Amino acid sequence: MGRPLLPASTDELVSTAGAREGIIGFLEKTTTEMDSPIENAKGRTTTGAERPYTSGHLMCRTPLWGVAGFLACAYFAWISFSHVTRHEYEWPHDVWTAATYIVWILLLAALALDTRCLRERVFFGLLLINFVAGCGLTLWRNIPSADVRTARIGTGALWALAALVSLTTLRSAPELRGNDAHHR
């Protein structure tokens, strides 16, 4: 069976060679047990390194994401247009707002590049354009009120368009429907 995992004496515990051998023995034992192939419910053997889901669809997997995208974008469209109707043309110009926009821009760019679904790419692309515009307005400190009004109307229209595009993801892609029927 090999060497026991726990040292037999305190002298062995203290010695560097004994500790090294104990650690190596432990790692070899756990590595072989933990890295063995796993058999899934269908009887096929898989390893932990394989991805269980290989489709390029992020939102089309479940209607929840399309509904959440619609509700969020519709809310932001409503906010944008309500600022215009109340003649509120201030725009935040602080560092934290700019940093937040930059984080969202990076996230949305990654999502747009990660998906292979055209509907999702259009959706993330619209959001990306909106956040780039918002970041630009945040960095432009002396922007005239008329330009803020125009930007709010434009971003409100982009939010509304993104809300509609998110609804296209409610109907899952054909390859996902085929997989669902296969799994039932």
C-alpha positions in Angstrom: 0.0 0.0 0.0 3.0 2.3 0.5 4.1 4.7 3.1 1.5 5.9 5.7 0.4 9.5 5.4 1.1 10.4 9.0 4.6 10.3 10.4 5.5 7.4 12.7 7.5 9.6 15.1 8.2 13.3 15.8 11.8 12.9 14.5 10.3 11.9 11.1 7.9 14.9 11.3 10.8 17.3 12.0 13.1 16.1 9.3 12.8 17.9 6.0 13.2 14.7 4.0 10.4 13.0 5.9 8.1 15.9 5.5 8.8 16.1 1.8 8.2 12.4 1.3 4.9 12.7 3.3 3.7 15.6 1.2 4.7 13.9 -2.0 3.0 10.7 -1.0 -0.2 12.5 0.0 -0.2 14.5 -3.3 0.3 11.3 -5.4 -2.5 9.5 -3.6 -5.0 12.3 -3.8 -4.1 13.2 -7.4 -4.7 9.7 -8.6 -8.0 9.4 -6.8 -9.3 12.9 -7.6 -8.1 13.0 -11.3 -9.7 9.8 -12.3 -12.4 10.1 -15.0 -15.9 10.6 -13.9 -18.8 8.7 -15.4 -21.8 10.8 -16.1 -25.5 9.8 -16.0 -25.4 8.6 -19.6 -22.6 6.2 -18.9 -20.0 8.2 -20.8 -16.6 8.9 -19.1 -15.6 12.6 -18.9 -12.8 14.4 -17.2 -13.1 17.6 -15.1 -11.3 19.6 -17.8 -14.1 19.2 -20.3 -16.7 21.9 -20.5 -20.2 20.6 -20.0 -21.7 23.3 -22.2 -19.9 24.2 -25.5 -22.5 26.3 -27.3 -21.7 30.0 -27.9 -25.0 31.1 -26.5 -25.0 33.0 -23.2 -28.6 34.4 -23.1 -30.4 31.9 -25.4 -29.9 29.0 -22.9 -32.9 30.2 -20.8 -35.6 32.8 -21.2 -34.7 34.3 -17.8 -31.8 36.3 -19.4 -33.9 37.6 -22.2 -36.6 38.8 -19.8 -34.0 40.3 -17.4 -32.3 42.1 -20.3 -35.6 43.4 -21.5 -36.6 44.7 -18.0 -33.3 46.3 -17.3 -33.0 48.0 -20.7 -36.6 49.2 -20.6 -36.0 50.6 -17.2 -32.9 52.5 -18.4 -34.8 53.8 -21.5 -37.6 55.1 -19.2 -35.0 56.8 -17.0 -33.3 58.4 -20.0 -36.5 59.7 -21.4 -37.9 60.8 -18.0 -34.7 63.0 -17.7 -35.6 64.6 -21.0 -39.2 65.2 -20.2 -38.3 66.8 -16.8 -35.6 69.0 -18.5 -32.9 67.4 -16.3 -29.6 67.6 -18.3 -27.0 67.2 -15.6 -24.5 64.4 -16.1 -22.2 63.0 -13.4 -18.5 63.8 -14.0 -16.8 62.1 -11.1 -14.0 59.5 -11.2 -16.1 56.7 -9.8 -18.7 57.0 -12.5 -16.1 56.9 -15.2 -14.4 53.9 -13.5 -17.8 52.1 -13.4 -18.4 52.8 -17.0 -15.0 51.4 -17.9 -15.6 48.2 -16.0 -18.9 47.8 -17.8 -17.3 48.5 -21.1 -14.7 45.8 -20.6 -17.3 43.3 -19.4 -19.6 44.0 -22.3 -16.8 43.8 -24.8 -15.8 40.4 -23.4 -19.4 39.2 -23.5 -19.8 40.4 -27.1 -16.6 38.6 -28.1 -17.3 35.4 -26.2 -20.7 34.7 -27.7 -21.1 33.3 -31.2 -24.8 34.1 -31.4 -25.7 37.1 -33.6 -28.7 38.1 -31.5 -26.6 38.2 -28.4 -23.7 40.0 -30.2 -26.2 42.7 -31.3 -27.6 43.0 -27.8 -24.2 43.3 -26.1 -23.0 45.6 -28.9 -25.9 48.0 -28.3 -25.1 48.0 -24.6 -21.5 48.6 -25.3 -22.3 51.6 -27.5 -24.5 53.0 -24.8 -21.8 52.6 -22.1 -19.1 54.1 -24.3 -21.4 57.1 -24.9 -22.1 57.4 -21.2 -18.4 57.2 -20.4 -17.6 59.9 -23.0 -20.2 62.2 -21.4 -18.8 61.5 -18.0 -15.3 62.5 -19.1 -16.5 65.6 -21.0 -16.8 68.0 -18.1 -18.0 71.1 -19.9 -20.6 69.5 -22.2 -23.4 71.9 -23.2 -26.9 71.1 -21.9 -28.2 70.8 -25.5 -25.7 68.0 -26.2 -26.7 66.2 -22.9 -30.3 66.4 -24.0 -29.4 64.9 -27.4 -27.3 62.2 -25.8 -30.1 61.3 -23.4 -32.5 60.9 -26.3 -30.0 58.9 -28.2 -29.1 56.6 -25.3 -32.8 56.3 -24.4 -33.4 55.1 -28.0 -30.4 52.7 -27.7 -31.8 51.3 -24.4 -35.2 50.8 -26.0 -33.7 49.1 -29.0 -31.6 46.8 -26.8 -34.7 45.9 -24.8 -36.4 44.8 -28.0 -33.3 42.9 -29.2 -33.1 41.1 -25.8 -36.6 39.7 -26.5 -35.2 37.9 -29.6 -33.2 35.7 -27.2 -36.3 34.3 -25.6 -36.6 31.8 -28.4 -33.6 29.6 -28.0 -31.3 28.7 -30.9 -32.1 25.6 -33.0 -29.1 23.7 -31.8 -30.2 24.3 -28.2 -33.7 23.1 -28.9 -32.2 20.0 -30.5 -30.0 19.4 -27.4 -33.0 19.9 -25.1 -35.1 17.4 -27.0 -32.1 15.0 -26.9 -31.8 15.3 -23.1 -35.4 14.6 -22.3 
